[in-house]
Amino acid sequence: MLSSTALPLSLPALIPGPLAAEEAGVAPATIRKWVQLGHLRAAGKAGRAQLFRLEDVFAAERATRRKPRTA
């Protein structure tokens, strides 16, 4: 018999900055720069390491991507 209680939704995985940079195809320094400029916020910490949601990293990458120049 199934329980009437709903299952909790899983939380998004949090990943450290260097792994976030690898997934986004940028340097770890770029992740730190996005944080400094306010394009990205850490979603948590593990010791001194900042942790990020992967979807937030991709959103920052899209927001900071260079636009093609028009002649």
Backbone atoms as SQL, in Angstrom:
CREATE TABLE atoms (id INTEGER PRIMARY KEY, chain TEXT, resi INTEGER, resn TEXT, atom TEXT, x REAL, y REAL, z REAL);
INSERT INTO atoms VALUES
  (1, 'A', 1, 'MET', 'N', 0.845, -1.180, 0.000),
  (2, 'A', 1, 'MET', 'CA', 0.000, 0.000, 0.000),
  (3, 'A', 1, 'MET', 'C', 0.892, 1.246, 0.000),
  (4, 'A', 2, 'LEU', 'N', 0.527, 2.249, -0.787),
  (5, 'A', 2, 'LEU', 'CA', 1.302, 3.473, -0.893),
  (6, 'A', 2, 'LEU', 'C', 0.961, 4.428, 0.230),
  (7, 'A', 3, 'SER', 'N', 1.964, 5.117, 0.700),
  (8, 'A', 3, 'SER', 'CA', 1.774, 6.107, 1.754),
  (9, 'A', 3, 'SER', 'C', 1.147, 7.368, 1.160),
  (10, 'A', 4, 'SER', 'N', 0.394, 8.083, 1.955),
  (11, 'A', 4, 'SER', 'CA', -0.242, 9.305, 1.466),
  (12, 'A', 4, 'SER', 'C', 0.682, 10.511, 1.574),
  (13, 'A', 5, 'THR', 'N', 1.860, 10.334, 2.197),
  (14, 'A', 5, 'THR', 'CA', 2.792, 11.457, 2.311),
  (15, 'A', 5, 'THR', 'C', 3.582, 11.595, 1.018),
  (16, 'A', 6, 'ALA', 'N', 3.790, 12.818, 0.627),
  (17, 'A', 6, 'ALA', 'CA', 4.528, 13.091, -0.603),
  (18, 'A', 6, 'ALA', 'C', 6.026, 12.942, -0.344),
  (19, 'A', 7, 'LEU', 'N', 6.733, 12.470, -1.332),
  (20, 'A', 7, 'LEU', 'CA', 8.180, 12.363, -1.232),
  (21, 'A', 7, 'LEU', 'C', 8.789, 13.746, -1.370),
  (22, 'A', 8, 'PRO', 'N', 9.819, 14.049, -0.592),
  (23, 'A', 8, 'PRO', 'CA', 10.459, 15.370, -0.723),
  (24, 'A', 8, 'PRO', 'C', 11.181, 15.479, -2.060),
  (25, 'A', 9, 'LEU', 'N', 11.162, 16.658, -2.618),
  (26, 'A', 9, 'LEU', 'CA', 11.880, 16.898, -3.861),
  (27, 'A', 9, 'LEU', 'C', 13.371, 16.900, -3.567),
  (28, 'A', 10, 'SER', 'N', 14.145, 16.345, -4.474),
  (29, 'A', 10, 'SER', 'CA', 15.590, 16.339, -4.244),
  (30, 'A', 10, 'SER', 'C', 16.157, 17.732, -4.512),
  (31, 'A', 11, 'LEU', 'N', 17.125, 18.099, -3.703),
  (32, 'A', 11, 'LEU', 'CA', 17.771, 19.395, -3.857),
  (33, 'A', 11, 'LEU', 'C', 18.793, 19.315, -4.984),
  (34, 'A', 12, 'PRO', 'N', 19.040, 20.434, -5.669),
  (35, 'A', 12, 'PRO', 'CA', 20.045, 20.405, -6.728),
  (36, 'A', 12, 'PRO', 'C', 21.421, 20.138, -6.144),
  (37, 'A', 13, 'ALA', 'N', 22.228, 19.415, -6.893),
  (38, 'A', 13, 'ALA', 'CA', 23.575, 19.100, -6.438),
  (39, 'A', 13, 'ALA', 'C', 24.423, 20.361, -6.421),
  (40, 'A', 14, 'LEU', 'N', 25.256, 20.464, -5.419),
  (41, 'A', 14, 'LEU', 'CA', 26.181, 21.590, -5.308),
  (42, 'A', 14, 'LEU', 'C', 27.573, 21.081, -5.645),
  (43, 'A', 15, 'ILE', 'N', 28.284, 21.833, -6.483),
  (44, 'A', 15, 'ILE', 'CA', 29.608, 21.412, -6.917),
  (45, 'A', 15, 'ILE', 'C', 30.622, 22.514, -6.616),
  (46, 'A', 16, 'PRO', 'N', 31.875, 22.138, -6.359),
  (47, 'A', 16, 'PRO', 'CA', 32.907, 23.145, -6.069),
  (48, 'A', 16, 'PRO', 'C', 33.279, 23.935, -7.315),
  (49, 'A', 17, 'GLY', 'N', 33.867, 25.105, -7.098),
  (50, 'A', 17, 'GLY', 'CA', 34.233, 26.011, -8.184),
  (51, 'A', 17, 'GLY', 'C', 35.053, 25.387, -9.305),
  (52, 'A', 18, 'PRO', 'N', 36.123, 24.638, -9.000),
  (53, 'A', 18, 'PRO', 'CA', 36.920, 24.058, -10.095),
  (54, 'A', 18, 'PRO', 'C', 36.114, 23.096, -10.981),
  (55, 'A', 19, 'LEU', 'N', 35.236, 22.309, -10.381),
  (56, 'A', 19, 'LEU', 'CA', 34.402, 21.409, -11.176),
  (57, 'A', 19, 'LEU', 'C', 33.361, 22.206, -11.968),
  (58, 'A', 20, 'ALA', 'N', 32.830, 23.255, -11.363),
  (59, 'A', 20, 'ALA', 'CA', 31.877, 24.123, -12.067),
  (60, 'A', 20, 'ALA', 'C', 32.544, 24.748, -13.290),
  (61, 'A', 21, 'ALA', 'N', 33.783, 25.174, -13.122),
  (62, 'A', 21, 'ALA', 'CA', 34.522, 25.771, -14.236),
  (63, 'A', 21, 'ALA', 'C', 34.725, 24.759, -15.348),
  (64, 'A', 22, 'GLU', 'N', 35.094, 23.529, -14.980),
  (65, 'A', 22, 'GLU', 'CA', 35.297, 22.483, -15.983),
  (66, 'A', 22, 'GLU', 'C', 34.015, 22.204, -16.755),
  (67, 'A', 23, 'GLU', 'N', 32.902, 22.117, -16.050),
  (68, 'A', 23, 'GLU', 'CA', 31.617, 21.845, -16.697),
  (69, 'A', 23, 'GLU', 'C', 31.205, 22.973, -17.646),
  (70, 'A', 24, 'ALA', 'N', 31.522, 24.218, -17.283),
  (71, 'A', 24, 'ALA', 'CA', 31.151, 25.365, -18.113),
  (72, 'A', 24, 'ALA', 'C', 32.179, 25.657, -19.197),
  (73, 'A', 25, 'GLY', 'N', 33.326, 24.971, -19.152),
  (74, 'A', 25, 'GLY', 'CA', 34.353, 25.192, -20.169),
  (75, 'A', 25, 'GLY', 'C', 35.113, 26.492, -19.978),
  (76, 'A', 26, 'VAL', 'N', 35.270, 26.915, -18.728),
  (77, 'A', 26, 'VAL', 'CA', 36.005, 28.144, -18.429),
  (78, 'A', 26, 'VAL', 'C', 37.069, 27.826, -17.376),
  (79, 'A', 27, 'ALA', 'N', 37.929, 28.778, -17.121),
  (80, 'A', 27, 'ALA', 'CA', 38.960, 28.626, -16.100),
  (81, 'A', 27, 'ALA', 'C', 38.365, 28.859, -14.711),
  (82, 'A', 28, 'PRO', 'N', 38.931, 28.218, -13.684),
  (83, 'A', 28, 'PRO', 'CA', 38.453, 28.480, -12.321),
  (84, 'A', 28, 'PRO', 'C', 38.498, 29.969, -11.950),
  (85, 'A', 29, 'ALA', 'N', 39.464, 30.695, -12.499),
  (86, 'A', 29, 'ALA', 'CA', 39.535, 32.137, -12.238),
  (87, 'A', 29, 'ALA', 'C', 38.308, 32.859, -12.783),
  (88, 'A', 30, 'THR', 'N', 37.726, 32.341, -13.849),
  (89, 'A', 30, 'THR', 'CA', 36.522, 32.947, -14.423),
  (90, 'A', 30, 'THR', 'C', 35.350, 32.807, -13.460),
  (91, 'A', 31, 'ILE', 'N', 35.232, 31.647, -12.831),
  (92, 'A', 31, 'ILE', 'CA', 34.169, 31.444, -11.835),
  (93, 'A', 31, 'ILE', 'C', 34.331, 32.450, -10.701),
  (94, 'A', 32, 'ARG', 'N', 35.568, 32.604, -10.215),
  (95, 'A', 32, 'ARG', 'CA', 35.818, 33.565, -9.137),
  (96, 'A', 32, 'ARG', 'C', 35.487, 34.984, -9.582),
  (97, 'A', 33, 'LYS', 'N', 35.809, 35.325, -10.827),
  (98, 'A', 33, 'LYS', 'CA', 35.524, 36.664, -11.363),
  (99, 'A', 33, 'LYS', 'C', 34.022, 36.896, -11.465),
  (100, 'A', 34, 'TRP', 'N', 33.269, 35.883, -11.910),
  (101, 'A', 34, 'TRP', 'CA', 31.809, 36.015, -11.994),
  (102, 'A', 34, 'TRP', 'C', 31.220, 36.278, -10.613),
  (103, 'A', 35, 'VAL', 'N', 31.768, 35.616, -9.581),
  (104, 'A', 35, 'VAL', 'CA', 31.299, 35.855, -8.214),
  (105, 'A', 35, 'VAL', 'C', 31.622, 37.291, -7.816),
  (106, 'A', 36, 'GLN', 'N', 32.850, 37.721, -8.092),
  (107, 'A', 36, 'GLN', 'CA', 33.287, 39.076, -7.741),
  (108, 'A', 36, 'GLN', 'C', 32.423, 40.136, -8.417),
  (109, 'A', 37, 'LEU', 'N', 32.038, 39.899, -9.669),
  (110, 'A', 37, 'LEU', 'CA', 31.250, 40.867, -10.430),
  (111, 'A', 37, 'LEU', 'C', 29.741, 40.743, -10.179),
  (112, 'A', 38, 'GLY', 'N', 29.329, 39.735, -9.415),
  (113, 'A', 38, 'GLY', 'CA', 27.918, 39.575, -9.100),
  (114, 'A', 38, 'GLY', 'C', 27.117, 38.783, -10.115),
  (115, 'A', 39, 'HIS', 'N', 27.785, 38.124, -11.060),
  (116, 'A', 39, 'HIS', 'CA', 27.083, 37.311, -12.055),
  (117, 'A', 39, 'HIS', 'C', 26.708, 35.941, -11.502),
  (118, 'A', 40, 'LEU', 'N', 27.369, 35.531, -10.415),
  (119, 'A', 40, 'LEU', 'CA', 27.174, 34.199, -9.852),
  (120, 'A', 40, 'LEU', 'C', 27.287, 34.296, -8.338),
  (121, 'A', 41, 'ARG', 'N', 26.427, 33.547, -7.630),
  (122, 'A', 41, 'ARG', 'CA', 26.484, 33.496, -6.163),
  (123, 'A', 41, 'ARG', 'C', 26.696, 32.057, -5.730),
  (124, 'A', 42, 'ALA', 'N', 27.514, 31.883, -4.723),
  (125, 'A', 42, 'ALA', 'CA', 27.702, 30.557, -4.152),
  (126, 'A', 42, 'ALA', 'C', 26.415, 30.145, -3.452),
  (127, 'A', 43, 'ALA', 'N', 26.048, 28.874, -3.606),
  (128, 'A', 43, 'ALA', 'CA', 24.833, 28.362, -2.978),
  (129, 'A', 43, 'ALA', 'C', 25.142, 27.677, -1.654),
  (130, 'A', 44, 'GLY', 'N', 26.425, 27.525, -1.347),
  (131, 'A', 44, 'GLY', 'CA', 26.815, 26.890, -0.100),
  (132, 'A', 44, 'GLY', 'C', 28.315, 26.910, 0.061),
  (133, 'A', 45, 'LYS', 'N', 28.773, 26.333, 1.165),
  (134, 'A', 45, 'LYS', 'CA', 30.209, 26.247, 1.434),
  (135, 'A', 45, 'LYS', 'C', 30.505, 24.879, 2.026),
  (136, 'A', 46, 'ALA', 'N', 31.698, 24.384, 1.715),
  (137, 'A', 46, 'ALA', 'CA', 32.228, 23.178, 2.333),
  (138, 'A', 46, 'ALA', 'C', 33.621, 23.546, 2.817),
  (139, 'A', 47, 'GLY', 'N', 33.740, 23.864, 4.084),
  (140, 'A', 47, 'GLY', 'CA', 34.998, 24.410, 4.582),
  (141, 'A', 47, 'GLY', 'C', 35.199, 25.783, 3.969),
  (142, 'A', 48, 'ARG', 'N', 36.330, 25.966, 3.290),
  (143, 'A', 48, 'ARG', 'CA', 36.589, 27.244, 2.615),
  (144, 'A', 48, 'ARG', 'C', 36.082, 27.263, 1.176),
  (145, 'A', 49, 'ALA', 'N', 35.759, 26.100, 0.641),
  (146, 'A', 49, 'ALA', 'CA', 35.352, 25.997, -0.765),
  (147, 'A', 49, 'ALA', 'C', 33.923, 26.484, -0.972),
  (148, 'A', 50, 'GLN', 'N', 33.744, 27.305, -1.990),
  (149, 'A', 50, 'GLN', 'CA', 32.399, 27.739, -2.356),
  (150, 'A', 50, 'GLN', 'C', 31.774, 26.661, -3.237),
  (151, 'A', 51, 'LEU', 'N', 30.486, 26.436, -3.060),
  (152, 'A', 51, 'LEU', 'CA', 29.749, 25.448, -3.835),
  (153, 'A', 51, 'LEU', 'C', 28.701, 26.158, -4.674),
  (154, 'A', 52, 'PHE', 'N', 28.492, 25.650, -5.886),
  (155, 'A', 52, 'PHE', 'CA', 27.595, 26.293, -6.840),
  (156, 'A', 52, 'PHE', 'C', 26.600, 25.289, -7.398),
  (157, 'A', 53, 'ARG', 'N', 25.422, 25.787, -7.751),
  (158, 'A', 53, 'ARG', 'CA', 24.451, 24.986, -8.504),
  (159, 'A', 53, 'ARG', 'C', 24.871, 25.047, -9.968),
  (160, 'A', 54, 'LEU', 'N', 24.874, 23.907, -10.622),
  (161, 'A', 54, 'LEU', 'CA', 25.320, 23.856, -12.015),
  (162, 'A', 54, 'LEU', 'C', 24.448, 24.738, -12.900),
  (163, 'A', 55, 'GLU', 'N', 23.144, 24.779, -12.643),
  (164, 'A', 55, 'GLU', 'CA', 22.267, 25.614, -13.471),
  (165, 'A', 55, 'GLU', 'C', 22.597, 27.101, -13.303),
  (166, 'A', 56, 'ASP', 'N', 23.045, 27.507, -12.101),
  (167, 'A', 56, 'ASP', 'CA', 23.451, 28.895, -11.884),
  (168, 'A', 56, 'ASP', 'C', 24.735, 29.213, -12.661),
  (169, 'A', 57, 'VAL', 'N', 25.639, 28.239, -12.700),
  (170, 'A', 57, 'VAL', 'CA', 26.891, 28.426, -13.440),
  (171, 'A', 57, 'VAL', 'C', 26.598, 28.600, -14.926),
  (172, 'A', 58, 'PHE', 'N', 25.717, 27.757, -15.475),
  (173, 'A', 58, 'PHE', 'CA', 25.374, 27.868, -16.900),
  (174, 'A', 58, 'PHE', 'C', 24.645, 29.180, -17.184),
  (175, 'A', 59, 'ALA', 'N', 23.809, 29.636, -16.258),
  (176, 'A', 59, 'ALA', 'CA', 23.115, 30.913, -16.443),
  (177, 'A', 59, 'ALA', 'C', 24.120, 32.067, -16.465),
  (178, 'A', 60, 'ALA', 'N', 25.117, 32.014, -15.594),
  (179, 'A', 60, 'ALA', 'CA', 26.149, 33.057, -15.580),
  (180, 'A', 60, 'ALA', 'C', 26.962, 33.021, -16.868),
  (181, 'A', 61, 'GLU', 'N', 27.237, 31.811, -17.342),
  (182, 'A', 61, 'GLU', 'CA', 27.994, 31.681, -18.596),
  (183, 'A', 61, 'GLU', 'C', 27.215, 32.297, -19.754),
  (184, 'A', 62, 'ARG', 'N', 25.913, 32.033, -19.817),
  (185, 'A', 62, 'ARG', 'CA', 25.087, 32.605, -20.893),
  (186, 'A', 62, 'ARG', 'C', 25.016, 34.125, -20.774),
  (187, 'A', 63, 'ALA', 'N', 24.898, 34.615, -19.546),
  (188, 'A', 63, 'ALA', 'CA', 24.758, 36.059, -19.321),
  (189, 'A', 63, 'ALA', 'C', 26.036, 36.817, -19.658),
  (190, 'A', 64, 'THR', 'N', 27.181, 36.171, -19.511),
  (191, 'A', 64, 'THR', 'CA', 28.448, 36.873, -19.734),
  (192, 'A', 64, 'THR', 'C', 29.080, 36.545, -21.078),
  (193, 'A', 65, 'ARG', 'N', 28.446, 35.675, -21.830),
  (194, 'A', 65, 'ARG', 'CA', 28.980, 35.304, -23.145),
  (195, 'A', 65, 'ARG', 'C', 29.071, 36.541, -24.028),
  (196, 'A', 66, 'ARG', 'N', 30.168, 36.646, -24.754),
  (197, 'A', 66, 'ARG', 'CA', 30.335, 37.794, -25.659),
  (198, 'A', 66, 'ARG', 'C', 29.340, 37.716, -26.805),
  (199, 'A', 67, 'LYS', 'N', 28.771, 38.833, -27.084),
  (200, 'A', 67, 'LYS', 'CA', 27.830, 38.919, -28.200),
  (201, 'A', 67, 'LYS', 'C', 28.641, 39.101, -29.484),
  (202, 'A', 68, 'PRO', 'N', 28.228, 38.497, -30.601),
  (203, 'A', 68, 'PRO', 'CA', 28.972, 38.705, -31.845),
  (204, 'A', 68, 'PRO', 'C', 28.881, 40.164, -32.291),
  (205, 'A', 69, 'ARG', 'N', 29.988, 40.658, -32.796),
  (206, 'A', 69, 'ARG', 'CA', 30.009, 42.049, -33.266),
  (207, 'A', 69, 'ARG', 'C', 29.275, 42.157, -34.598),
  (208, 'A', 70, 'THR', 'N', 28.573, 43.241, -34.723),
  (209, 'A', 70, 'THR', 'CA', 27.906, 43.534, -35.998),
  (210, 'A', 70, 'THR', 'C', 28.690, 44.646, -36.680),
  (211, 'A', 71, 'ALA', 'N', 28.816, 44.556, -37.969),
  (212, 'A', 71, 'ALA', 'CA', 29.627, 45.502, -38.718),
  (213, 'A', 71, 'ALA', 'C', 29.033, 46.862, -38.805);
